[in-house]
Every structure is written in structure tokens, then in C-alpha cells.
Amino acid sequence: MNANDTKRATIERMLAGRRKPLIMAHRGNSARCPENTLPAFRQALDDGADVLETDLHVSADGIFMCIHDATLERTTTGSGAVEARTCAELQQFDASYGRAEFTGARIPRLEEVMALLPPTVALGLELKSDAFLAREVCERLETTLCAGGVFERAFVLSFSAARLEAIRRYAPSLATGRITLRSALPDPRGELAGPLWPFMFLNPFYAWIGHRRGQLVCPLDPDPEPRLWYYRLLGCDAVLSNDPARTRRALGR
């Protein structure tokens, strides 16, 4: 199977037997739990999410860490740059986001998140660092996903065209998707398209264009409930959600 066949198989596997739109848990259930922590991911799975989405940085010793910001201050008790700390140092900090009931939550390694995934749930990884421009890092990400048994249902996302191009060059079998805050047209490259949600109203043909290119379309809208009627009308393949249980209820599931 060549790289394009592998990527198409990833998309088909995500959609197989599922009702659209799929629910993609944004940083886990980030409404009820501290974002990008194991409690948030477990809650999202309990809520019935179809896809777990998380953010990736790389620690000083080369470990993939699930945290959104490049620095530690907002979501943890640590300070400074994520990339300046080793994995062991990063996991010493509390990531409960000041919520007493989650005291002791830590920044998880990618391997810890993969270990939670049941075989029917996909994994979306937003690349948050220019470390992913390096061949060695892209290849190591592919190796890590394969070792965790999730490569065939994983995909990467980014606002950065350069990071996605590096993945396509060095890990060409991994499905990719561009997130954008600027364009009312889907990027012709990649298997997924994630426009900021107002673009779906500015260009009602956005999903149609993406589908003509064989892309899945998921608006960048982590609180989508007021607009679910429109996304369903357009045939969006997935919706992002800070609270997958709430989104499921709004979809009548």
C-alpha cells in the first residue's frame, strides 16, 4: 500500500459505520476537566467522542508531550518554555489548572494518551512546535504512532504549512490537515480541512469543495452547538467540541 492509499484508508476507517458529523474532543473534554490531561481524555472517551484531539510539543530530551502552549505558566505550576525542560521535569508540574478535584494531573506523554484509545477512536495531533520541521522528529513521530498501534487512525493538524510539508516529506503515509484563520477556501493539500467557523458562512460551498478533493471538513469551532444545524446541512464530516457529551445531546444521540 502506497502513502496515498494509507491516508485514504485512514479517512475511510474514521468514517466507517459512524454517523456524521464525528465528534472530535478538543483537548479532551476541556469543559469539565483540565485541558490536555488524562482525566480530560478519559472523560471524552466516556462521553462517546469519535476522535481525541490533542496538542504536541517536544521536550528537551525528545519526548512528545501533550500541551497546547509553548510555555508552562497558563496550565501548570511550572514556568518557562516546554522545549527547555525534560520529560521528567515537565511531569513534575501540576497540570490541574487550579482545580482542586484534579490535583495531581500531569502533562501526559503521547504514549500515555495512545494507551487510552480504544480501537474505534481516532487520534488528531496538532503540531505546536517548529521542532516538527526536522526530519528526525517527523520520523520519530511516525515510529511512535506505529509502536502505539494507532498510526492507521491518526492524523496531524497544524496552522503551519511548513510543519505539514515536513510531515508529508518525511512521514508521507501520515494523513494531514490544515487549520486556518485566514482563508475561505480549503487548502488543496492534505486529507482534512479545518477553517475558522465563520468561513463556513462566508463560503457555503467550503465543504462541497473539500469533498470534491476527497477531504474531510471540520470547522474550527470548539463550542459548536448553536451552529450544528448548519454544519449538518453542509455535510461537515466532523465537529470540534470542548464538551463531547453536550455536543452528543445537541445532535440527538
C-alpha positions as CSV (number, residue, x, y, z in Angstrom):
1,M,0.0,0.0,0.0
2,N,1.5,3.4,-1.0
3,A,1.3,6.6,1.0
4,N,-1.8,7.9,-0.6
5,D,-3.6,4.6,-0.2
6,T,-2.6,4.5,3.5
7,K,-4.0,8.0,4.0
8,R,-7.2,7.2,2.2
9,A,-7.6,4.1,4.4
10,T,-7.2,6.3,7.5
11,I,-10.1,8.5,6.4
12,E,-12.3,5.6,5.5
13,R,-11.5,3.9,8.8
14,M,-12.5,7.1,10.7
15,L,-15.9,7.3,8.9
16,A,-16.7,3.6,8.8
17,G,-20.1,2.8,10.4
18,R,-20.4,6.2,12.0
19,R,-22.9,8.9,11.9
20,K,-21.7,12.3,10.6
21,P,-20.6,14.6,12.0
22,L,-18.0,12.8,14.0
23,I,-17.3,14.4,17.4
24,M,-13.7,15.5,17.9
25,A,-12.9,16.1,21.6
26,H,-10.9,19.4,21.7
27,R,-8.0,18.8,24.1
28,G,-10.1,16.0,25.6
29,N,-13.2,17.2,27.5
30,S,-11.7,20.6,28.2
31,A,-15.0,22.0,29.6
32,R,-15.3,19.5,32.5
33,C,-11.6,18.8,33.1
34,P,-8.2,20.5,32.8
35,E,-7.3,20.5,29.1
36,N,-4.9,18.0,27.6
37,T,-4.7,15.8,30.7
38,L,-5.5,12.2,31.1
39,P,-8.7,13.0,33.1
40,A,-9.9,15.1,30.2
41,F,-9.2,12.4,27.6
42,R,-10.8,9.7,29.8
43,Q,-13.9,11.9,30.2
44,A,-14.1,12.5,26.4
45,L,-14.0,8.7,25.8
46,D,-16.7,8.2,28.4
47,D,-18.7,10.9,26.6
48,G,-18.5,8.9,23.3
49,A,-16.1,11.0,21.3
50,D,-15.1,9.6,18.0
51,V,-11.7,11.4,17.9
52,L,-9.4,12.6,20.6
53,E,-7.6,15.8,19.6
54,T,-4.5,17.0,21.5
55,D,-1.6,19.3,21.0
56,L,2.0,18.2,20.7
57,H,5.3,19.8,21.8
58,V,8.7,18.2,22.1
59,S,10.6,18.1,25.4
60,A,14.3,18.9,25.7
61,D,15.0,15.1,25.6
62,G,12.9,14.5,22.6
63,I,9.6,13.2,24.1
64,F,6.3,14.1,22.6
65,M,4.3,16.0,25.3
66,C,0.5,16.8,25.1
67,I,0.3,20.5,26.0
68,H,-1.1,23.4,24.0
69,D,1.1,26.4,25.0
70,A,4.8,26.8,24.2
71,T,5.2,27.9,27.8
72,L,4.1,26.3,31.1
73,E,2.5,29.2,33.1
74,R,-1.1,29.1,31.9
75,T,-2.0,25.5,32.5
76,T,0.6,24.2,35.0
77,T,2.5,25.2,38.1
78,G,5.7,25.3,36.1
79,S,7.3,28.2,34.2
80,G,9.4,28.7,31.1
81,A,9.4,27.0,27.8
82,V,8.2,23.5,27.3
83,E,11.1,22.7,25.0
84,A,13.6,23.7,27.6
85,R,12.5,21.0,30.1
86,T,13.0,17.3,30.0
87,C,10.0,15.0,30.2
88,A,10.7,14.1,33.8
89,E,10.9,17.8,34.7
90,L,7.7,18.6,32.8
91,Q,5.8,15.8,34.6
92,Q,6.8,17.2,38.0
93,F,4.4,20.1,37.5
94,D,0.8,20.0,38.4
95,A,-1.5,20.5,35.4
96,S,-4.8,20.7,37.2
97,Y,-5.3,24.3,36.1
98,G,-6.0,25.3,39.7
99,R,-9.0,22.9,40.0
100,A,-8.6,21.1,43.4
101,E,-10.5,18.0,42.3
102,F,-7.9,17.3,39.6
103,T,-4.8,18.0,41.8
104,G,-2.0,15.7,40.7
105,A,-2.9,15.8,37.0
106,R,0.2,16.0,34.9
107,I,1.2,16.9,31.3
108,P,0.9,13.5,29.6
109,R,3.3,11.9,27.1
110,L,1.8,11.0,23.8
111,E,2.3,7.3,24.7
112,E,0.1,7.7,27.7
113,V,-2.7,9.1,25.6
114,M,-2.4,6.4,22.9
115,A,-2.7,3.8,25.6
116,L,-6.2,5.1,26.5
117,L,-7.5,4.8,23.0
118,P,-10.0,2.0,22.2
119,P,-9.6,0.6,18.7
120,T,-12.6,2.5,17.4
121,V,-11.4,6.0,18.3
122,A,-9.1,8.1,16.1
123,L,-6.3,10.5,17.2
124,G,-5.8,14.0,16.0
125,L,-2.5,15.7,16.8
126,E,-2.0,19.4,16.4
127,L,1.7,20.2,15.9
128,K,2.5,23.2,18.0
129,S,6.3,23.5,17.5
130,D,8.8,24.1,14.8
131,A,10.6,21.0,16.1
132,F,8.4,19.2,13.6
133,L,10.3,20.8,10.7
134,A,13.1,18.3,11.5
135,R,13.3,15.0,9.6
136,E,14.3,13.1,12.7
137,V,11.3,14.4,14.7
138,C,8.8,13.6,12.0
139,E,10.2,10.1,11.5
140,R,10.2,9.6,15.3
141,L,6.5,10.7,15.5
142,E,5.7,8.1,12.8
143,T,7.6,5.4,14.7
144,T,5.9,6.3,18.0
145,L,2.4,6.1,16.4
146,C,3.2,2.8,14.8
147,A,4.6,1.4,18.1
148,G,1.4,2.5,19.9
149,G,-0.8,0.7,17.3
150,V,-2.6,3.9,16.3
151,F,-0.8,5.0,13.1
152,E,-3.6,3.9,10.8
153,R,-6.2,6.0,12.7
154,A,-4.0,9.0,13.4
155,F,-3.6,12.3,11.6
156,V,-1.8,15.6,12.2
157,L,-3.1,19.1,12.1
158,S,-1.4,22.5,12.0
159,F,-1.8,26.2,11.3
160,S,1.7,26.0,9.9
161,A,2.0,25.0,6.2
162,A,5.7,24.4,6.8
163,R,5.2,21.8,9.5
164,L,2.7,19.9,7.4
165,E,5.0,20.0,4.4
166,A,7.7,18.5,6.6
167,I,5.4,15.6,7.7
168,R,4.4,15.0,4.0
169,R,8.1,14.8,3.1
170,Y,9.4,12.7,6.0
171,A,6.3,10.7,7.1
172,P,4.3,10.7,3.8
173,S,1.8,8.0,4.9
174,L,0.5,10.1,7.8
175,A,-2.7,12.0,7.0
176,T,-2.5,15.8,7.4
177,G,-4.9,18.7,7.7
178,R,-4.5,22.5,7.6
179,I,-6.3,24.6,10.2
180,T,-6.8,28.2,9.1
181,L,-7.9,31.5,10.5
182,R,-7.4,33.3,7.2
183,S,-8.9,31.5,4.2
184,A,-12.4,30.9,3.0
185,L,-11.1,28.1,0.7
186,P,-9.8,24.8,1.8
187,D,-6.0,24.2,1.3
188,P,-5.8,21.8,-1.7
189,R,-3.1,19.8,0.1
190,G,-3.9,17.2,2.8
191,E,-6.8,15.0,3.7
192,L,-8.6,17.3,6.2
193,A,-9.6,20.9,6.3
194,G,-10.3,23.0,9.4
195,P,-11.5,26.5,8.7
196,L,-12.4,29.0,11.4
197,W,-16.1,28.6,11.6
198,P,-17.3,32.0,10.1
199,F,-15.7,30.9,6.8
200,M,-18.3,28.2,6.6
201,F,-20.9,31.1,6.4
202,L,-18.8,33.3,4.2
203,N,-18.4,30.4,1.8
204,P,-21.3,27.9,2.0
205,F,-19.5,25.8,-0.7
206,Y,-16.5,25.2,1.6
207,A,-17.5,21.6,2.5
208,W,-18.5,20.9,-1.1
209,I,-15.1,22.0,-2.4
210,G,-13.3,20.0,0.3
211,H,-15.4,16.9,-0.5
212,R,-14.7,17.2,-4.2
213,R,-11.0,17.0,-3.3
214,G,-11.6,14.0,-1.1
215,Q,-11.1,15.9,2.2
216,L,-12.9,15.7,5.5
217,V,-14.1,19.1,6.7
218,C,-14.3,20.1,10.4
219,P,-14.9,23.7,11.4
220,L,-12.7,25.3,14.0
221,D,-15.5,25.8,16.5
222,P,-15.0,24.2,19.9
223,D,-18.4,25.2,21.1
224,P,-20.4,24.2,18.0
225,E,-23.9,23.6,19.5
226,P,-25.6,26.8,18.2
227,R,-24.4,26.1,14.6
228,L,-24.7,22.3,14.5
229,W,-27.8,22.6,12.3
230,Y,-25.8,24.5,9.7
231,Y,-22.8,22.1,9.8
232,R,-25.2,19.2,9.3
233,L,-26.9,21.0,6.4
234,L,-23.5,21.4,4.7
235,G,-22.5,17.8,5.3
236,C,-19.5,18.6,7.6
237,D,-17.7,15.4,8.4
238,A,-16.7,16.3,12.0
239,V,-17.3,18.9,14.6
240,L,-14.8,20.0,17.3
241,S,-16.1,20.0,20.9
242,N,-14.9,21.2,24.3
243,D,-17.7,19.0,25.8
244,P,-18.4,15.9,23.7
245,A,-21.3,14.9,26.0
246,R,-23.1,18.2,25.4
247,T,-22.5,18.0,21.7
248,R,-23.8,14.5,21.5
249,R,-27.0,15.6,23.3
250,A,-27.4,18.5,20.9
251,L,-27.0,16.1,18.0
252,G,-29.8,14.0,19.5
253,R,-27.6,10.9,20.1
